[in-house]
Amino acid sequence: LSDSVYYYDRKIKKLSIEWDADWYSSSTRNLSDITETDQKGTSTYKSDNFSKNSLIATKATVSHPLWKGTIAGGTQLNFIRRDNMYEIDNDRIRDSKSEAREDNVALFAEYSCFFPKAGILTAGLRYEFTSFRYDSVGEDDVKSNTSRFCSSSTISLS
């Protein structure tokens, strides 16, 4: 198991820059001795199950004052991986190996404006693209790509 977190925050005159990144990784291995008893007798098998997971996530935002508010834009990226391998020394049960991958990429922009005596108005637009793939030996692969635009708006009254 390992993980790391990074954060960067910088202001250059009125321009604000923020960046953060997270990384997480883990793996497990389970070795087993299996004893099976049936009408033909007793058999012993060994199995090995290995899994490896990882996540990388990052977000970068740039913002600057504009009129009575702030305009901001940036990107968000997530990369997820999972690999699994199962082996057994039994001819009746087949070994398996699979890989899962998911990648998410987003771009966003937002404007937030403060009106004294009224409140805060925020409006934004976000584009997201997601790619998913699952591969397993001996099975059909699963693949999916999606993209979409999202808009948002909020009003906070004072």
Buried (B, 14 or more C-beta within 10 A) or exposed (E): EEEEEEEEEEEEEEEBBBBBBBBBBEEEEEEEEEEEEEEEEEEEBEBBBBBBBBBBBBBBBBBEEEEEBBBBBBBBBBBBBBBBBBBBEBEEEEBBBBBBBBBBBBBBEBBBBBEEEEEBBBBBBBBBEBBBBBBBEEEEEEEEEEEEEEEEEEEEEE
